[in-house]
């Protein structure tokens, strides 16, 4: 067995998840390889350290002081931020509407001589209702009421 595979199998070995053949192969490798044996011993020490944690008792009133400090920090930290957050969306929408109105006014009033062509292109009067020589034009000619005197 190679060291890379042995190191991958250390955790399953400690958890008892290896089958007997793989377990014997890993144990024989550990007998011959000091590096992998050191990895296993280090992992076992770490496992034992977390398996039996030391508990400490907090001093009297500790939780009350922590909660009081948290409440005072919450009040002192920018009380205007929630108010701004409520109105930020509205402010952005109003700004966009204002920019649209201003830019529309410049387009309609012709901010300069180069923009006068833009307003005329918005008009539908430049289009013919029916192109000449089309079936629609022939139909309009036949149904058109002529006022003759």
C-alpha positions as CSV (number, residue, x, y, z in Angstrom):
1,X,0.0,0.0,0.0
2,X,1.2,3.5,-0.8
3,X,1.4,6.3,1.7
4,X,-1.2,8.5,-0.1
5,X,-3.8,5.7,0.1
6,X,-2.9,4.9,3.7
7,X,-3.3,8.6,4.7
8,X,-6.8,8.6,3.1
9,X,-7.8,5.5,5.1
10,X,-6.7,6.8,8.5
11,X,-10.1,8.4,9.3
12,X,-12.2,5.4,8.1
13,X,-9.8,3.2,10.1
14,X,-10.4,5.2,13.3
15,X,-14.2,5.1,12.7
16,X,-14.1,1.3,12.2
17,X,-15.4,1.5,8.7
18,X,-12.8,-0.6,6.9
19,X,-13.3,-4.2,6.0
20,X,-10.9,-6.8,7.5
21,X,-8.7,-7.1,4.4
22,X,-8.2,-3.4,4.0
23,X,-7.7,-3.0,7.8
24,X,-4.9,-5.6,7.8
25,X,-3.3,-4.0,4.8
26,X,-3.3,-0.6,6.5
27,X,-2.0,-2.0,9.8
28,X,0.9,-3.8,8.0
29,X,1.7,-0.6,6.2
30,X,1.7,1.3,9.5
31,X,4.1,-1.3,11.0
32,X,6.6,-0.5,8.2
33,X,6.1,3.2,7.7
34,X,6.9,5.6,10.5
35,X,5.4,8.7,8.7
36,X,2.0,7.1,8.3
37,X,2.1,5.8,11.9
38,X,2.9,9.3,13.0
39,X,-0.1,10.6,11.1
40,X,-2.3,8.0,12.8
41,X,-1.0,8.8,16.2
42,X,-1.6,12.5,15.6
43,X,-5.1,11.9,14.4
44,X,-5.8,9.7,17.5
45,X,-4.6,12.4,19.9
46,X,-6.8,15.0,18.1
47,X,-9.7,12.6,18.3
48,X,-9.2,12.1,22.0
49,X,-8.8,15.8,22.6
50,X,-12.3,16.5,21.1
51,X,-13.9,13.4,22.6
52,X,-13.4,14.7,26.2
53,X,-13.8,18.5,26.2
54,X,-13.2,20.4,29.4
55,X,-16.3,22.4,30.5
56,X,-16.0,25.7,32.2
57,X,-18.7,27.4,34.2
58,X,-19.6,31.0,33.3
59,X,-19.5,33.6,36.1
60,X,-22.8,34.7,37.6
61,X,-24.7,37.2,35.4
62,X,-22.5,36.6,32.4
63,X,-25.4,35.9,30.0
64,X,-27.3,39.0,31.2
65,X,-24.3,41.3,30.7
66,X,-23.7,39.9,27.2
67,X,-27.3,40.4,26.2
68,X,-27.3,44.0,27.6
69,X,-24.1,44.8,25.7
70,X,-25.6,43.4,22.5
71,X,-28.7,45.5,22.9
72,X,-26.8,48.7,23.6
73,X,-24.5,48.1,20.6
74,X,-27.5,47.5,18.3
75,X,-29.1,50.9,19.4
76,X,-25.9,52.9,19.0
77,X,-25.0,51.5,15.6
78,X,-26.5,53.8,12.9
79,X,-30.2,54.1,13.7
80,X,-30.7,55.9,10.4
81,X,-29.6,52.9,8.3
82,X,-32.9,51.1,8.5
83,X,-34.8,54.3,7.7
84,X,-32.6,54.9,4.6
85,X,-33.0,51.2,3.6
86,X,-36.8,51.6,3.6
87,X,-36.7,54.6,1.2
88,X,-33.7,53.7,-0.9
89,X,-35.8,51.9,-3.5
90,X,-38.3,54.8,-3.7
91,X,-35.4,57.3,-4.1
92,X,-33.9,55.4,-7.0
93,X,-37.2,55.0,-8.8
94,X,-38.0,58.7,-8.4
95,X,-34.5,59.6,-9.7
96,X,-35.0,57.4,-12.8
97,X,-38.4,59.0,-13.5
98,X,-36.9,62.5,-13.1
99,X,-34.1,61.7,-15.5
100,X,-36.7,60.3,-18.0
101,X,-38.8,63.4,-17.8
102,X,-35.8,65.7,-18.3
103,X,-34.4,63.8,-21.2
104,X,-37.9,63.6,-22.8
105,X,-38.3,67.3,-22.5
106,X,-35.0,67.9,-24.2
107,X,-36.0,65.5,-27.1
108,X,-39.4,67.1,-27.6
109,X,-38.3,70.7,-27.3
110,X,-35.2,70.1,-29.4
111,X,-32.2,70.8,-27.2
112,X,-30.2,71.7,-30.2
113,X,-30.5,71.9,-34.0
114,X,-29.2,68.4,-34.4
115,X,-32.1,67.0,-32.3
116,X,-34.9,68.5,-34.4
117,X,-34.8,65.5,-36.7
118,X,-35.4,63.1,-33.8
119,X,-38.8,64.6,-32.9
120,X,-40.0,64.5,-36.5
121,X,-39.1,60.9,-36.7
122,X,-41.5,60.1,-33.9
123,X,-44.5,61.3,-36.0
124,X,-46.5,58.7,-38.0
125,X,-47.3,61.3,-40.7
126,X,-44.2,60.3,-42.7
127,X,-45.8,56.9,-43.4
128,X,-48.2,56.4,-46.2
129,X,-51.4,54.5,-45.2
130,X,-51.3,52.3,-48.2
131,X,-48.3,52.0,-50.6
132,X,-49.0,53.0,-54.2
133,X,-49.7,50.1,-56.6
134,X,-50.7,47.7,-53.8
135,X,-54.0,45.8,-53.4
136,X,-54.9,48.1,-50.5
137,X,-54.5,51.2,-52.6
138,X,-56.7,49.7,-55.3
139,X,-59.4,48.9,-52.7
140,X,-59.3,52.4,-51.3
141,X,-59.6,53.8,-54.8
142,X,-62.7,51.7,-55.5
143,X,-64.4,52.5,-52.2
144,X,-63.5,56.2,-52.1
145,X,-66.4,58.5,-52.2
146,X,-65.9,61.2,-54.7
147,X,-67.5,64.5,-54.1
148,X,-68.1,65.8,-57.6
149,X,-70.0,69.0,-58.3
